[in-house]
Amino acid sequence: MLNETANIMVNQLYLGDNLEVLRQLPSECVDMIYFDPPFFSNKQYPMRTDLQQVSGFDDRWQSLDHYLQWLKDRTIELYRILKPTGTLYLHCDWHANAYIRVQILDPLFGGKNFRNELIWHYETGGIPQRDFARKHDTIFRYTKSQDFYFNPEAVQELRSEEVLRRLATGQKNATRSKGQWRHPSDVIQIPALNAMAKERVAYPTQKPEYLLAHLLLASTKPNDLVLDPAIGSGTTLVAAHKLQRQYIGIDQNPTAIALTQQRLAALVDNPIN
């Protein structure tokens, strides 16, 4: 599908180095970016899928400086292609979040365009013997200017799977009553996917659809263009499809592309699956 305003193909998946793909996209063409890069965990993440192959991704680096330069190069391109009214969400955790904000995001976007440090709180994970248990990730929200779209009311309406299903079919069904609405906070309490979750596809760092729907509803309108430069399991694109947003997805892992294609194909057959 051609987005005539931006003159680019949308609802597309690109296999390859995201830096090279991003450099081919025109400036100021994307309404929202969700970037879930490697976290500098210095771990390798193998996986086995129903595609009968072992694959995953490698989050091991020569040094912190090497990691930050890799991330900076890509974030510069993300800034370039983001519309002046657009929003970036960058998902990270304790391994490097302080460096990412201070050394990359603030200098690039400007401190005045830092909007939120969102905390995604969940209950999964281990229990260390000599530390507090780590039960959250960080999602930095930046805008490119002071003129940006934000719809907290749409976020509040995302209360149940039934709401998401109705949104997926284009129905406008608010689930709140007047006087009962609460403004969403910067702590997002959405469970991480467990082993039995219906949407799980065995990708090691898969994020829940609810989390991406939360961000998409806050920062985009129907038919807006959403970019995910590291799609992983494809959750951003699945949520975008259900919410009638256009999308572009990139990943250098063939398994990530194949999993995403499978999930999107299933939605075409049954959009409220």
C-alpha positions as CSV (number, residue, x, y, z in Angstrom):
1,M,0.0,0.0,0.0
2,L,1.3,3.5,-0.9
3,N,1.0,6.3,1.6
4,E,0.5,9.1,-0.9
5,T,1.3,11.9,1.7
6,A,4.8,10.4,2.4
7,N,5.2,8.7,-0.9
8,I,6.4,5.4,0.7
9,M,5.1,1.9,0.8
10,V,3.3,1.1,4.1
11,N,2.1,-2.1,5.9
12,Q,5.5,-3.5,4.9
13,L,8.2,-5.7,6.5
14,Y,11.9,-5.2,5.7
15,L,14.5,-7.8,6.4
16,G,17.9,-6.2,7.0
17,D,20.0,-3.9,9.0
18,N,17.6,-1.3,10.3
19,L,20.2,1.5,9.9
20,E,20.4,0.9,6.2
21,V,16.6,0.6,5.8
22,L,16.0,3.8,7.8
23,R,18.4,5.8,5.6
24,Q,16.2,5.0,2.7
25,L,13.1,6.4,4.2
26,P,12.2,10.1,3.6
27,S,12.5,12.7,6.3
28,E,9.5,13.5,8.6
29,C,7.2,10.7,7.3
30,V,6.3,8.8,10.5
31,D,3.8,9.7,13.2
32,M,5.1,7.4,15.9
33,I,8.1,5.2,16.5
34,Y,8.3,2.4,19.0
35,F,11.9,1.2,19.4
36,D,12.7,-1.9,21.5
37,P,16.4,-2.4,20.9
38,P,18.7,-4.8,22.7
39,F,19.1,-3.7,26.3
40,F,22.9,-4.2,26.7
41,S,22.2,-7.3,28.8
42,N,25.3,-9.0,27.4
43,K,23.3,-12.2,26.9
44,Q,22.5,-14.4,23.9
45,Y,18.8,-15.2,23.4
46,P,18.2,-18.5,21.6
47,M,14.7,-19.7,20.7
48,R,12.9,-22.5,19.1
49,T,9.7,-21.9,17.1
50,D,7.2,-23.9,15.2
51,L,9.3,-23.1,12.1
52,Q,11.5,-25.9,13.3
53,Q,14.7,-23.9,13.6
54,V,16.8,-22.4,16.4
55,S,17.2,-18.7,16.2
56,G,17.0,-15.6,18.3
57,F,19.2,-12.5,18.8
58,D,22.6,-11.7,20.3
59,D,22.7,-8.8,22.9
60,R,26.5,-9.1,23.6
61,W,28.7,-6.1,22.9
62,Q,32.4,-5.2,22.8
63,S,31.8,-2.4,25.3
64,L,29.2,0.1,26.6
65,D,30.6,2.7,24.2
66,H,30.1,0.3,21.3
67,Y,26.5,-0.3,22.2
68,L,25.7,3.4,22.7
69,Q,27.2,4.3,19.3
70,W,25.2,1.6,17.7
71,L,22.0,2.9,19.3
72,K,22.9,6.6,18.6
73,D,23.4,6.0,14.9
74,R,19.9,4.5,14.6
75,T,18.2,7.0,16.9
76,I,19.6,9.9,14.7
77,E,17.8,8.3,11.7
78,L,14.6,7.8,13.8
79,Y,14.7,11.5,14.7
80,R,15.1,12.5,11.0
81,I,12.1,10.4,9.8
82,L,9.8,11.4,12.7
83,K,7.2,14.1,11.8
84,P,7.4,17.4,13.7
85,T,4.2,16.3,15.4
86,G,5.4,12.8,16.1
87,T,6.4,10.8,19.2
88,L,9.2,8.4,19.9
89,Y,8.9,5.6,22.5
90,L,12.2,3.9,23.3
91,H,12.0,0.8,25.5
92,C,15.0,-0.1,27.7
93,D,15.8,-1.2,31.2
94,W,18.3,-0.7,34.0
95,H,21.3,-2.0,32.1
96,A,21.7,1.3,30.1
97,N,18.6,3.5,30.5
98,A,20.5,6.4,32.3
99,Y,23.2,6.5,29.5
100,I,20.5,6.4,26.8
101,R,18.6,9.4,28.1
102,V,21.6,11.5,29.0
103,Q,24.0,10.7,26.1
104,I,21.5,10.1,23.2
105,L,17.9,11.2,23.7
106,D,18.3,14.5,25.5
107,P,21.0,15.9,23.2
108,L,19.1,14.8,20.1
109,F,15.5,15.7,21.0
110,G,16.2,18.4,23.5
111,G,15.3,18.3,27.2
112,K,12.2,20.3,26.6
113,N,10.8,17.6,24.4
114,F,11.2,14.9,27.0
115,R,7.7,14.0,28.0
116,N,7.7,10.9,30.2
117,E,9.8,8.2,31.8
118,L,7.2,5.5,31.6
119,I,7.5,2.6,34.0
120,W,6.1,-0.7,32.7
121,H,5.5,-2.7,35.9
122,Y,5.1,-6.4,35.8
123,E,5.4,-9.3,38.3
124,T,7.5,-11.9,36.4
125,G,11.2,-12.5,36.8
126,G,13.4,-13.9,39.5
127,I,13.8,-13.0,43.1
128,P,17.4,-12.1,44.0
129,Q,18.7,-12.9,47.5
130,R,20.6,-9.7,48.1
131,D,18.8,-7.1,46.0
132,F,15.3,-5.8,45.5
133,A,13.5,-7.7,42.8
134,R,13.6,-5.9,39.4
135,K,10.0,-5.7,38.2
136,H,9.9,-3.0,35.6
137,D,11.2,-1.7,32.3
138,T,11.7,1.9,31.3
139,I,10.0,3.5,28.2
140,F,11.2,7.0,27.4
141,R,8.7,9.1,25.6
142,Y,10.0,12.1,23.5
143,T,8.3,14.3,21.0
144,K,10.0,16.2,18.2
145,S,8.3,19.5,19.1
146,Q,5.8,21.0,21.4
147,D,3.0,20.4,18.8
148,F,2.2,16.7,19.3
149,Y,-0.8,14.4,19.4
150,F,-1.8,12.9,22.8
151,N,-5.1,11.2,23.7
152,P,-5.2,10.0,27.3
153,E,-8.9,9.3,27.0
154,A,-8.3,6.6,24.4
155,V,-5.8,4.9,26.7
156,Q,-8.3,4.8,29.6
157,E,-10.8,3.1,27.3
158,L,-8.4,0.2,26.9
159,R,-9.8,-1.8,29.8
160,S,-10.3,-5.3,28.6
161,E,-9.8,-7.7,25.7
162,E,-13.3,-7.0,24.6
163,V,-12.4,-3.3,24.1
164,L,-9.4,-4.2,22.0
165,R,-11.5,-6.5,19.9
166,R,-14.1,-3.9,19.3
167,L,-11.4,-1.4,18.4
168,A,-10.0,-3.9,16.0
169,T,-13.3,-4.0,14.1
170,G,-13.6,-0.2,14.1
171,Q,-16.4,0.1,16.8
172,K,-16.3,3.2,19.0
173,N,-17.4,1.8,22.4
174,A,-16.3,3.7,25.4
175,T,-16.4,1.7,28.6
176,R,-16.2,4.5,31.1
177,S,-18.9,6.6,32.6
178,K,-18.7,10.4,33.0
179,G,-17.1,11.4,36.2
180,Q,-15.2,8.0,36.5
181,W,-12.3,8.8,34.2
182,R,-8.8,8.8,35.6
183,H,-5.9,10.3,33.7
184,P,-3.4,7.6,32.9
185,S,-0.2,7.7,34.9
186,D,3.4,7.1,34.0
187,V,3.3,3.7,35.7
188,I,1.8,1.2,33.3
189,Q,0.7,-2.0,35.1
190,I,0.2,-4.6,32.4
191,P,1.3,-8.2,33.1
192,A,4.2,-9.6,31.1
193,L,3.3,-12.6,28.9
194,N,3.3,-15.9,30.8
195,A,4.1,-19.3,29.2
196,M,0.4,-20.0,28.5
197,A,-0.6,-16.7,27.0
198,K,-2.7,-17.1,23.9
199,E,-0.6,-14.5,22.0
200,R,2.8,-16.0,22.9
201,V,4.9,-17.1,19.9
202,A,8.0,-18.2,21.9
203,Y,10.1,-15.1,21.0
204,P,12.3,-14.5,24.1
205,T,11.6,-10.8,24.6
206,Q,8.0,-10.7,23.3
207,K,5.9,-7.8,24.6
208,P,2.2,-8.0,25.3
209,E,-0.3,-6.5,22.8
210,Y,-1.9,-4.4,25.6
211,L,1.3,-2.5,26.2
212,L,1.7,-1.5,22.5
213,A,-2.0,-0.7,22.2
214,H,-1.6,1.6,25.3
215,L,1.1,3.6,23.5
216,L,-0.5,3.5,20.1
217,L,-3.8,4.9,21.4
218,A,-2.0,7.6,23.3
219,S,0.0,8.9,20.4
220,T,-1.7,8.1,17.1
221,K,-5.0,8.3,15.3
222,P,-6.4,5.8,12.8
223,N,-4.4,5.6,9.6
224,D,-1.3,7.2,11.2
225,L,2.0,5.6,10.3
226,V,3.8,3.7,13.0
227,L,7.4,2.5,12.6
228,D,9.1,-0.3,14.6
229,P,12.7,-0.7,13.6
230,A,13.3,-3.9,15.6
231,I,10.1,-5.8,15.4
232,G,11.1,-9.0,17.2
233,S,7.9,-11.0,17.6
234,G,5.9,-8.4,15.7
235,T,3.7,-7.2,18.5
236,T,3.8,-3.5,17.5
237,L,2.6,-4.3,14.0
238,V,-0.1,-6.7,15.2
239,A,-1.5,-4.0,17.6
240,A,-1.2,-1.4,14.8
241,H,-3.2,-3.6,12.5
242,K,-5.9,-4.2,15.0
243,L,-6.2,-0.4,15.7
244,Q,-6.3,0.6,12.0
245,R,-2.9,2.2,12.0
246,Q,-0.5,1.9,9.1
247,Y,2.9,0.4,9.8
248,I,6.5,-0.3,8.7
249,G,8.5,-3.0,10.4
250,I,12.2,-3.8,10.2
251,D,14.4,-6.6,11.5
252,Q,17.6,-8.3,10.5
253,N,16.4,-11.7,11.9
254,P,14.6,-13.9,9.3
255,T,12.7,-15.6,12.2
256,A,11.4,-12.3,13.4
257,I,10.1,-11.5,10.0
258,A,8.5,-14.9,9.5
259,L,6.8,-14.8,12.9
260,T,5.4,-11.4,12.2
261,Q,4.2,-12.4,8.8
262,Q,2.4,-15.4,10.4
263,R,0.7,-13.2,13.1
264,L,-0.4,-10.6,10.5
265,A,-1.7,-13.3,8.2
266,A,-3.8,-14.7,11.0
267,L,-5.4,-11.3,11.5
268,V,-6.4,-11.0,7.9
269,D,-8.4,-14.3,8.3
270,N,-9.7,-13.4,11.8
271,P,-9.1,-9.8,12.8
272,I,-10.4,-10.3,16.4
273,N,-8.5,-13.4,17.1
